[in-house]
Amino acid sequence: MSVKLFSEKEDNILKNLYSTHTNKELVKVFNGTYSIKQIKNRGKDLGLKKDLVTKARAQKTRTGIWKDWEIEIIKKHFTLGGAETCHEYLERTIPSIKNKAYRLNIHMKNPNHANGPKKHSEESKRKMSKSKKGVKFSKTHLENIRKSAHNGENHHNWKGGRSFKEYGKEFNHKLKQQVKGRDKFTCQSCKRKHSWQRLVVHHIDYNKTNNSIENLITLCINCHNKHHWKLNEKERKEEQANFKMITGNRNAELMSGNIHLAIA
């Protein structure tokens, strides 16, 4: 069931027009308030159906409509060769071929599933069971695995333990909003506007207690992750210097009154 968005008046309009209007036409009737998918789902909820003339008219306006010869290819080759074989003959994506075959109720014979056949022979079961019965690890060996190179300072993402350090008390919502407002709620790396949920305030010098506005800059989640995890040390330092220059310029403009704090 779709979430009810339609008012009672809109439901009545839908009941009167659904059978004789295509979903694209109904979008215009509602002045674009609802998408084709929302109208289609609401029609299903109300038990409404299109008449044959409307269905035929909608079919003609569809993009990517399947031609008869394409359907024949699927009927001929899908059963034995699957979507990959049909793809050699058709300029269609493999997922679209699979979906069309599903709608035509055409299935592969003895499909090779990712996890193997549905039923294993007793011999296969015996071999799989035998392969799983290896030598058990000793407690010492298990403890060594637990203390392996993937923990603490030996982990490849270790950053000196700064994730354990607490932020200063002044690093609060008000300060974050001030920084984001100064940066016009725009990521200062990719220069794109994002919703406030996808924006973070980054400490340029990585010091969580240095919460001066000169040390804080607005980044989107993707750029923030990229800065910390995907750049090498040289690239990170270059971007760090660029961040300092950006915040310096923006703070100077803020002090001079050339820019004003934006409000979310």
LUMPA-21326 format. One record per residue (C-alpha): x, z, y. Coordinates in steps of 0.02 Angstrom, whole numbers, padded with zeros to 5 digits, always signed. Example, Ala and Ser with C-alpha at 12.3 -4.5 7.8 and 13.67 -1.06 7.14 Angstrom:
2
      c1      c3      c2
  +00615  +00390  -00225
  +00684  +00357  -00053
END
This chain:
264
      c1      c3      c2
  +00000  +00000  +00000
  +00065  -00044  +00171
  +00066  +00082  +00312
  -00094  +00068  +00415
  -00049  -00003  +00584
  -00209  -00098  +00619
  -00352  -00023  +00717
  -00531  -00035  +00655
  -00566  -00175  +00781
  -00413  -00272  +00720
  -00467  -00248  +00539
  -00635  -00327  +00582
  -00548  -00475  +00664
  -00442  -00494  +00508
  -00594  -00489  +00394
  -00679  -00626  +00496
  -00530  -00743  +00513
  -00416  -00711  +00363
  -00495  -00836  +00243
  -00495  -00981  +00368
  -00331  -00950  +00461
  -00152  -00958  +00400
  -00044  -00805  +00426
  +00056  -00899  +00559
  -00105  -00934  +00653
  -00156  -00751  +00638
  +00009  -00698  +00718
  -00045  -00796  +00873
  -00220  -00721  +00865
  -00142  -00548  +00878
  -00021  -00608  +01014
  +00131  -00573  +00906
  +00088  -00388  +00886
  +00105  -00402  +00697
  +00223  -00503  +00589
  +00170  -00624  +00452
  +00221  -00495  +00322
  +00118  -00357  +00403
  -00035  -00470  +00413
  -00012  -00525  +00232
  +00005  -00345  +00170
  -00145  -00286  +00271
  -00247  -00429  +00201
  -00202  -00373  +00025
  -00249  -00194  +00066
  -00420  -00252  +00125
  -00443  -00365  -00027
  -00448  -00524  +00077
  -00407  -00698  +00011
  -00377  -00871  +00085
  -00495  -01013  +00043
  -00425  -01168  -00044
  -00423  -01275  +00114
  -00323  -01143  +00209
  -00201  -01123  +00064
  -00170  -01311  +00061
  -00144  -01313  +00250
  -00023  -01168  +00241
  +00072  -01253  +00100
  +00102  -01407  +00208
  +00177  -01303  +00349
  +00297  -01208  +00236
  +00481  -01245  +00252
  +00580  -01274  +00094
  +00427  -01321  -00008
  +00468  -01361  -00189
  +00448  -01542  -00240
  +00377  -01598  -00407
  +00543  -01667  -00470
  +00630  -01502  -00430
  +00501  -01407  -00532
  +00529  -01528  -00676
  +00716  -01490  -00670
  +00679  -01303  -00686
  +00557  -01332  -00829
  +00684  -01440  -00920
  +00846  -01343  -00895
  +00809  -01161  -00851
  +00758  -01107  -01026
  +00928  -01149  -01102
  +01048  -01159  -00955
  +00977  -01035  -00831
  +00985  -01044  -00641
  +01169  -01097  -00641
  +01129  -01257  -00736
  +00981  -01297  -00624
  +01092  -01265  -00473
  +01201  -01413  -00526
  +01052  -01529  -00502
  +00965  -01444  -00355
  +01022  -01403  -00179
  +00944  -01231  -00195
  +01021  -01059  -00203
  +01030  -00974  -00373
  +00917  -00829  -00318
  +00783  -00952  -00256
  +00791  -01046  -00423
  +00771  -00882  -00519
  +00623  -00831  -00411
  +00539  -01000  -00434
  +00564  -00993  -00623
  +00489  -00818  -00624
  +00336  -00880  -00528
  +00319  -01024  -00652
  +00332  -00897  -00796
  +00486  -00986  -00865
  +00616  -00876  -00950
  +00785  -00903  -01032
  +00803  -00901  -01220
  +00923  -00765  -01278
  +00985  -00721  -01103
  +01159  -00647  -01092
  +01121  -00484  -01002
  +01256  -00397  -00902
  +01247  -00247  -01018
  +01243  -00350  -01177
  +01095  -00397  -01287
  +00943  -00285  -01295
  +00976  -00239  -01478
  +01148  -00209  -01554
  +01186  -00235  -01735
  +01234  -00084  -01839
  +01412  -00153  -01851
  +01424  -00166  -01661
  +01358  +00011  -01641
  +01489  +00075  -01765
  +01631  -00012  -01672
  +01572  +00052  -01503
  +01560  +00228  -01571
  +01735  +00218  -01644
  +01808  +00153  -01481
  +01739  +00304  -01387
  +01818  +00430  -01506
  +01990  +00450  -01430
  +02113  +00594  -01428
  +02044  +00740  -01328
  +02144  +00794  -01176
  +02219  +00967  -01174
  +02169  +01093  -01040
  +02343  +01075  -00963
  +02324  +00887  -00953
  +02151  +00900  -00875
  +02220  +01024  -00747
  +02360  +00903  -00705
  +02233  +00765  -00678
  +02135  +00878  -00562
  +02294  +00912  -00463
  +02344  +00730  -00462
  +02402  +00622  -00317
  +02222  +00597  -00261
  +02204  +00770  -00186
  +02254  +00845  -00018
  +02415  +00785  +00063
  +02446  +00661  -00077
  +02284  +00564  -00046
  +02308  +00392  +00034
  +02185  +00436  +00173
  +02267  +00601  +00219
  +02275  +00622  +00409
  +02367  +00786  +00425
  +02215  +00892  +00388
  +02134  +00862  +00556
  +01962  +00845  +00476
  +01967  +01033  +00442
  +01997  +01076  +00625
  +01846  +01128  +00727
  +01787  +01044  +00886
  +01795  +01138  +01050
  +01636  +01224  +01108
  +01625  +01107  +01259
  +01607  +00957  +01142
  +01418  +00966  +01146
  +01269  +00848  +01165
  +01278  +00853  +01355
  +01461  +00799  +01357
  +01429  +00661  +01229
  +01285  +00594  +01332
  +01395  +00596  +01487
  +01530  +00493  +01398
  +01404  +00370  +01326
  +01319  +00355  +01495
  +01486  +00320  +01580
  +01516  +00182  +01451
  +01338  +00115  +01475
  +01296  +00150  +01292
  +01411  +00008  +01241
  +01549  +00012  +01110
  +01713  -00002  +01206
  +01795  -00093  +01059
  +01673  -00231  +01011
  +01584  -00226  +01182
  +01411  -00229  +01102
  +01263  -00122  +01149
  +01199  -00015  +01006
  +01059  +00110  +00980
  +01114  +00288  +01015
  +01110  +00328  +00828
  +01253  +00204  +00798
  +01365  +00267  +00938
  +01496  +00404  +00919
  +01615  +00487  +01042
  +01795  +00465  +00988
  +01945  +00575  +01035
  +02080  +00454  +01089
  +02226  +00570  +01049
  +02140  +00636  +00889
  +02145  +00813  +00961
  +01972  +00887  +00935
  +02003  +01024  +01062
  +02053  +00902  +01202
  +01877  +00866  +01265
  +01920  +00804  +01439
  +01818  +00650  +01484
  +01980  +00550  +01501
  +02013  +00579  +01315
  +01840  +00528  +01256
  +01774  +00352  +01229
  +01615  +00276  +01156
  +01629  +00177  +00993
  +01502  +00112  +00870
  +01509  +00178  +00692
  +01589  +00018  +00624
  +01729  +00012  +00753
  +01759  +00199  +00735
  +01780  +00183  +00547
  +01888  +00029  +00568
  +02001  +00119  +00692
  +02029  +00267  +00575
  +02036  +00184  +00405
  +02073  -00003  +00416
  +02209  -00020  +00548
  +02393  +00010  +00513
  +02490  +00134  +00619
  +02553  +00002  +00742
  +02380  -00073  +00769
  +02305  +00101  +00789
  +02431  +00147  +00925
  +02400  -00016  +01017
  +02212  +00014  +01014
  +02241  +00194  +01067
  +02337  +00135  +01222
  +02198  +00012  +01260
  +02067  +00151  +01248
  +02167  +00257  +01372
  +02173  +00112  +01495
  +01985  +00081  +01477
  +01936  +00262  +01506
  +02057  +00275  +01651
  +01978  +00126  +01737
  +01800  +00183  +01703
  +01834  +00360  +01764
  +01911  +00290  +01923
  +01756  +00183  +01951
  +01645  +00333  +01917
  +01738  +00440  +02043
  +01731  +00303  +02175
  +01544  +00281  +02150
  +01558  +00100  +02092
  +01468  +00143  +01930
  +01334  +00271  +01892
  +01296  +00364  +01731
  +01171  +00267  +01627
  +01025  +00359  +01550
  +00977  +00330  +01368
END
